[in-house]
C-alpha cells in the first residue's frame, strides 16, 4: 500500500508589488527547502493574502508532500 501524501500549510511574507505567479514560485522554493530529501512538493495552492504592515503581504499556501 502506498503512503498517503502529507498535506502541509505555511505562510510567506513578500513585498506587495509581487504578482501571484512570483509569490507561487517563492512559496514553491520555500516548500521544497522544507521537505526531506527524496520527497517532492506537489499541488501548491495559494490561499489568502493579508497586509502585515508597510509594503509587505503575508500569503498562506498549502501543498502536498509525496
N, CA, C and O atoms as a Tinker XYZ file with bonds, in Angstrom:
   264  protein
     1  N      0.841000   -1.181000    0.000000    73     2
     2  CA     0.000000    0.000000    0.000000    64     1     3
     3  C      0.886000    1.245000    0.000000    63     2     4     5
     4  O      1.812000    1.345000    0.805000    81     3
     5  N      0.618000    2.161000   -0.868000    73     3     6
     6  CA     1.424000    3.379000   -0.985000    64     5     7
     7  C      1.137000    4.328000    0.169000    63     6     8     9
     8  O      0.034000    4.364000    0.714000    81     7
     9  N      2.160000    5.092000    0.523000    73     7    10
    10  CA     1.978000    6.101000    1.567000    64     9    11
    11  C      1.041000    7.194000    1.083000    63    10    12    13
    12  O      1.069000    7.582000   -0.086000    81    11
    13  N      0.216000    7.683000    1.987000    73    11    14
    14  CA    -0.667000    8.801000    1.667000    64    13    15
    15  C      0.159000   10.081000    1.633000    63    14    16    17
    16  O      1.039000   10.267000    2.474000    81    15
    17  N     -0.109000   10.963000    0.678000    73    15    18
    18  CA     0.617000   12.233000    0.659000    64    17    19
    19  C      0.262000   13.068000    1.884000    63    18    20    21
    20  O     -0.880000   13.078000    2.343000    81    19
    21  N      1.249000   13.752000    2.389000    73    19    22
    22  CA     1.057000   14.634000    3.539000    64    21    23
    23  C      0.691000   16.025000    3.031000    63    22    24    25
    24  O      1.356000   16.551000    2.138000    81    23
    25  N     -0.352000   16.619000    3.588000    73    23    26
    26  CA    -0.754000   17.977000    3.219000    64    25    27
    27  C     -0.220000   18.934000    4.277000    63    26    28    29
    28  O     -0.436000   18.744000    5.474000    81    27
    29  N      0.480000   19.961000    3.814000    73    27    30
    30  CA     1.055000   20.949000    4.725000    64    29    31
    31  C      0.542000   22.341000    4.377000    63    30    32    33
    32  O      0.160000   22.615000    3.240000    81    31
    33  N      0.542000   23.200000    5.368000    73    31    34
    34  CA     0.209000   24.610000    5.161000    64    33    35
    35  C      1.351000   25.447000    5.701000    63    34    36    37
    36  O      2.056000   25.041000    6.625000    81    35
    37  N      1.525000   26.617000    5.118000    73    35    38
    38  CA     2.584000   27.519000    5.554000    64    37    39
    39  C      2.208000   28.929000    5.130000    63    38    40    41
    40  O      1.182000   29.150000    4.486000    81    39
    41  N      3.053000   29.870000    5.500000    73    39    42
    42  CA     2.859000   31.269000    5.121000    64    41    43
    43  C      4.175000   31.834000    4.629000    63    42    44    45
    44  O      5.251000   31.382000    5.020000    81    43
    45  N      4.071000   32.825000    3.767000    73    43    46
    46  CA     5.250000   33.508000    3.252000    64    45    47
    47  C      4.943000   35.003000    3.193000    63    46    48    49
    48  O      3.852000   35.407000    2.791000    81    47
    49  N      5.906000   35.808000    3.594000    73    47    50
    50  CA     5.755000   37.261000    3.562000    64    49    51
    51  C      6.608000   37.804000    2.427000    63    50    52    53
    52  O      7.802000   37.518000    2.336000    81    51
    53  N      5.977000   38.591000    1.565000    73    51    54
    54  CA     6.646000   39.122000    0.378000    64    53    55
    55  C      6.259000   40.587000    0.184000    63    54    56    57
    56  O      5.278000   41.056000    0.762000    81    55
    57  N      7.030000   41.304000   -0.628000    73    55    58
    58  CA     6.632000   42.680000   -0.950000    64    57    59
    59  C      5.296000   42.700000   -1.695000    63    58    60    61
    60  O      5.010000   41.808000   -2.493000    81    59
    61  N      4.505000   43.698000   -1.433000    73    59    62
    62  CA     3.170000   43.827000   -2.021000    64    61    63
    63  C      3.207000   43.885000   -3.543000    63    62    64    65
    64  O      2.243000   43.484000   -4.196000    81    63
    65  N      4.285000   44.370000   -4.111000    73    63    66
    66  CA     4.369000   44.564000   -5.565000    64    65    67
    67  C      4.461000   43.259000   -6.361000    63    66    68    69
    68  O      4.265000   43.271000   -7.576000    81    67
    69  N      4.758000   42.129000   -5.699000    73    67    70
    70  CA     4.907000   40.867000   -6.417000    64    69    71
    71  C      3.549000   40.322000   -6.847000    63    70    72    73
    72  O      2.580000   40.365000   -6.089000    81    71
    73  N      3.494000   39.807000   -8.084000    73    71    74
    74  CA     2.247000   39.209000   -8.553000    64    73    75
    75  C      2.131000   37.770000   -8.039000    63    74    76    77
    76  O      3.091000   37.213000   -7.505000    81    75
    77  N      0.961000   37.187000   -8.204000    73    75    78
    78  CA     0.678000   35.860000   -7.650000    64    77    79
    79  C      1.609000   34.785000   -8.211000    63    78    80    81
    80  O      1.979000   33.864000   -7.483000    81    79
    81  N      1.996000   34.879000   -9.480000    73    79    82
    82  CA     2.898000   33.878000  -10.057000    64    81    83
    83  C      4.264000   33.910000   -9.387000    63    82    84    85
    84  O      4.858000   32.863000   -9.129000    81    83
    85  N      4.757000   35.103000   -9.107000    73    83    86
    86  CA     6.044000   35.243000   -8.429000    64    85    87
    87  C      5.939000   34.716000   -6.995000    63    86    88    89
    88  O      6.842000   34.029000   -6.516000    81    87
    89  N      4.853000   35.035000   -6.323000    73    87    90
    90  CA     4.636000   34.542000   -4.958000    64    89    91
    91  C      4.584000   33.017000   -4.957000    63    90    92    93
    92  O      5.172000   32.379000   -4.083000    81    91
    93  N      3.891000   32.431000   -5.920000    73    91    94
    94  CA     3.785000   30.973000   -6.015000    64    93    95
    95  C      5.170000   30.345000   -6.202000    63    94    96    97
    96  O      5.474000   29.322000   -5.589000    81    95
    97  N      6.004000   30.952000   -7.043000    73    95    98
    98  CA     7.355000   30.430000   -7.266000    64    97    99
    99  C      8.191000   30.490000   -5.986000    63    98   100   101
   100  O      8.910000   29.542000   -5.668000    81    99
   101  N      8.099000   31.597000   -5.256000    73    99   102
   102  CA     8.837000   31.721000   -3.996000    64   101   103
   103  C      8.321000   30.731000   -2.949000    63   102   104   105
   104  O      9.106000   30.150000   -2.200000    81   103
   105  N      7.007000   30.543000   -2.900000    73   103   106
   106  CA     6.421000   29.582000   -1.961000    64   105   107
   107  C      6.872000   28.160000   -2.300000    63   106   108   109
   108  O      7.135000   27.360000   -1.402000    81   107
   109  N      6.961000   27.848000   -3.589000    73   107   110
   110  CA     7.423000   26.527000   -4.015000    64   109   111
   111  C      8.867000   26.299000   -3.565000    63   110   112   113
   112  O      9.203000   25.218000   -3.082000    81   111
   113  N      9.711000   27.305000   -3.721000    73   111   114
   114  CA    11.099000   27.184000   -3.268000    64   113   115
   115  C     11.158000   26.942000   -1.766000    63   114   116   117
   116  O     11.912000   26.088000   -1.299000    81   115
   117  N     10.370000   27.687000   -1.016000    73   115   118
   118  CA    10.348000   27.538000    0.441000    64   117   119
   119  C      9.855000   26.144000    0.830000    63   118   120   121
   120  O     10.427000   25.503000    1.712000    81   119
   121  N      8.798000   25.680000    0.172000    73   119   122
   122  CA     8.246000   24.359000    0.473000    64   121   123
   123  C      9.252000   23.255000    0.145000    63   122   124   125
   124  O      9.430000   22.325000    0.932000    81   123
   125  N      9.908000   23.351000   -1.008000    73   123   126
   126  CA    10.882000   22.332000   -1.394000    64   125   127
   127  C     12.050000   22.287000   -0.417000    63   126   128   129
   128  O     12.609000   21.223000   -0.153000    81   127
   129  N     12.412000   23.442000    0.115000    73   127   130
   130  CA    13.502000   23.504000    1.087000    64   129   131
   131  C     13.129000   22.781000    2.387000    63   130   132   133
   132  O     14.008000   22.274000    3.085000    81   131
   133  N     11.842000   22.730000    2.712000    73   131   134
   134  CA    11.379000   22.137000    3.969000    64   133   135
   135  C     11.145000   20.625000    3.903000    63   134   136   137
   136  O     11.086000   19.975000    4.947000    81   135
   137  N     11.012000   20.054000    2.715000    73   135   138
   138  CA    10.723000   18.619000    2.631000    64   137   139
   139  C     12.020000   17.813000    2.673000    63   138   140   141
   140  O     13.088000   18.295000    2.296000    81   139
   141  N     11.893000   16.582000    3.140000    73   139   142
   142  CA    13.061000   15.707000    3.244000    64   141   143
   143  C     13.572000   15.318000    1.867000    63   142   144   145
   144  O     12.841000   15.324000    0.877000    81   143
   145  N     14.840000   14.984000    1.843000    73   143   146
   146  CA    15.464000   14.523000    0.605000    64   145   147
   147  C     14.709000   13.297000    0.091000    63   146   148   149
   148  O     14.348000   12.411000    0.865000    81   147
   149  N     14.480000   13.256000   -1.204000    73   147   150
   150  CA    13.763000   12.143000   -1.804000    64   149   151
   151  C     12.261000   12.352000   -1.904000    63   150   152   153
   152  O     11.567000   11.543000   -2.519000    81   151
   153  N     11.751000   13.420000   -1.313000    73   151   154
   154  CA    10.331000   13.746000   -1.392000    64   153   155
   155  C     10.145000   14.958000   -2.295000    63   154   156   157
   156  O     11.076000   15.730000   -2.523000    81   155
   157  N      8.939000   15.111000   -2.800000    73   155   158
   158  CA     8.654000   16.212000   -3.717000    64   157   159
   159  C      7.416000   16.974000   -3.286000    63   158   160   161
   160  O      6.533000   16.438000   -2.616000    81   159
   161  N      7.373000   18.234000   -3.685000    73   159   162
   162  CA     6.218000   19.098000   -3.434000    64   161   163
   163  C      5.299000   19.021000   -4.649000    63   162   164   165
   164  O      5.748000   19.135000   -5.789000    81   163
   165  N      4.014000   18.827000   -4.392000    73   163   166
   166  CA     3.019000   18.766000   -5.466000    64   165   167
   167  C      1.828000   19.640000   -5.100000    63   166   168   169
   168  O      1.558000   19.879000   -3.923000    81   167
   169  N      1.134000   20.105000   -6.100000    73   167   170
   170  CA    -0.155000   20.800000   -5.950000    64   169   171
   171  C     -0.109000   21.961000   -4.963000    63   170   172   173
   172  O     -0.911000   22.018000   -4.032000    81   171
   173  N      0.817000   22.873000   -5.163000    73   171   174
   174  CA     0.884000   24.051000   -4.300000    64   173   175
   175  C     -0.219000   25.020000   -4.703000    63   174   176   177
   176  O     -0.365000   25.355000   -5.878000    81   175
   177  N     -0.991000   25.465000   -3.721000    73   175   178
   178  CA    -2.086000   26.406000   -3.952000    64   177   179
   179  C     -1.957000   27.581000   -3.005000    63   178   180   181
   180  O     -1.812000   27.407000   -1.795000    81   179
   181  N     -2.011000   28.784000   -3.569000    73   179   182
   182  CA    -2.012000   29.981000   -2.738000    64   181   183
   183  C     -3.382000   30.166000   -2.118000    63   182   184   185
   184  O     -4.407000   29.874000   -2.735000    81   183
   185  N     -3.384000   30.653000   -0.895000    73   183   186
   186  CA    -4.632000   30.940000   -0.196000    64   185   187
   187  C     -4.830000   32.434000   -0.069000    63   186   188   189
   188  O     -4.635000   33.186000   -1.024000    81   187
   189  N     -5.216000   32.853000    1.113000    73   187   190
   190  CA    -5.491000   34.267000    1.377000    64   189   191
   191  C     -4.203000   35.064000    1.520000    63   190   192   193
   192  O     -3.152000   34.528000    1.873000    81   191
   193  N     -4.313000   36.359000    1.237000    73   191   194
   194  CA    -3.204000   37.278000    1.487000    64   193   195
   195  C     -3.704000   38.392000    2.394000    63   194   196   197
   196  O     -4.840000   38.850000    2.274000    81   195
   197  N     -2.838000   38.817000    3.298000    73   195   198
   198  CA    -3.179000   39.869000    4.252000    64   197   199
   199  C     -2.004000   40.824000    4.403000    63   198   200   201
   200  O     -0.858000   40.382000    4.486000    81   199
   201  N     -2.272000   42.129000    4.439000    73   199   202
   202  CA    -1.187000   43.085000    4.675000    64   201   203
   203  C     -0.629000   42.895000    6.083000    63   202   204   205
   204  O     -1.375000   42.648000    7.031000    81   203
   205  N      0.696000   43.013000    6.207000    73   203   206
   206  CA     1.333000   42.839000    7.515000    64   205   207
   207  C      2.128000   44.071000    7.925000    63   206   208   209
   208  O      3.017000   43.993000    8.772000    81   207
   209  N      1.807000   45.191000    7.328000    73   207   210
   210  CA     2.491000   46.435000    7.690000    64   209   211
   211  C      3.455000   46.864000    6.603000    63   210   212   213
   212  O      4.073000   46.039000    5.930000    81   211
   213  N      3.566000   48.152000    6.448000    73   211   214
   214  CA     4.458000   48.662000    5.411000    64   213   215
   215  C      4.004000   48.228000    4.036000    63   214   216   217
   216  O      2.830000   48.348000    3.686000    81   215
   217  N      4.939000   47.727000    3.269000    73   215   218
   218  CA     4.659000   47.301000    1.897000    64   217   219
   219  C      4.630000   45.782000    1.749000    63   218   220   221
   220  O      4.720000   45.272000    0.632000    81   219
   221  N      4.506000   45.052000    2.857000    73   219   222
   222  CA     4.553000   43.592000    2.810000    64   221   223
   223  C      3.167000   42.964000    2.915000    63   222   224   225
   224  O      2.241000   43.530000    3.496000    81   223
   225  N      3.061000   41.772000    2.331000    73   223   226
   226  CA     1.828000   40.987000    2.355000    64   225   227
   227  C      2.198000   39.568000    2.781000    63   226   228   229
   228  O      3.214000   39.026000    2.347000    81   227
   229  N      1.367000   38.976000    3.630000    73   227   230
   230  CA     1.568000   37.588000    4.042000    64   229   231
   231  C      0.565000   36.707000    3.307000    63   230   232   233
   232  O     -0.644000   36.921000    3.397000    81   231
   233  N      1.071000   35.723000    2.584000    73   231   234
   234  CA     0.238000   34.774000    1.849000    64   233   235
   235  C      0.252000   33.433000    2.576000    63   234   236   237
   236  O      1.293000   33.003000    3.072000    81   235
   237  N     -0.890000   32.783000    2.639000    73   235   238
   238  CA    -0.940000   31.397000    3.107000    64   237   239
   239  C     -0.919000   30.500000    1.868000    63   238   240   241
   240  O     -1.343000   30.904000    0.785000    81   239
   241  N     -0.422000   29.281000    2.047000    73   239   242
   242  CA    -0.436000   28.330000    0.940000    64   241   243
   243  C     -0.455000   26.912000    1.492000    63   242   244   245
   244  O     -0.047000   26.662000    2.626000    81   243
   245  N     -0.937000   25.992000    0.669000    73   243   246
   246  CA    -0.958000   24.570000    1.010000    64   245   247
   247  C     -0.273000   23.794000   -0.104000    63   246   248   249
   248  O     -0.233000   24.225000   -1.257000    81   247
   249  N      0.267000   22.632000    0.274000    73   247   250
   250  CA     0.915000   21.772000   -0.713000    64   249   251
   251  C      0.939000   20.342000   -0.192000    63   250   252   253
   252  O      0.790000   20.091000    1.004000    81   251
   253  N      1.128000   19.416000   -1.119000    73   251   254
   254  CA     1.246000   18.002000   -0.764000    64   253   255
   255  C      2.704000   17.585000   -0.865000    63   254   256   257
   256  O      3.427000   18.028000   -1.758000    81   255
   257  N      3.130000   16.731000    0.057000    73   255   258
   258  CA     4.471000   16.150000    0.019000    64   257   259
   259  C      4.308000   14.692000   -0.386000    63   258   260   261
   260  O      3.595000   13.934000    0.272000    81   259
   261  N      4.974000   14.300000   -1.474000    73   259   262
   262  CA     4.894000   12.917000   -1.952000    64   261   263
   263  C      6.281000   12.327000   -2.067000    63   262   264
   264  O      6.428000   11.168000   -2.454000    81   263
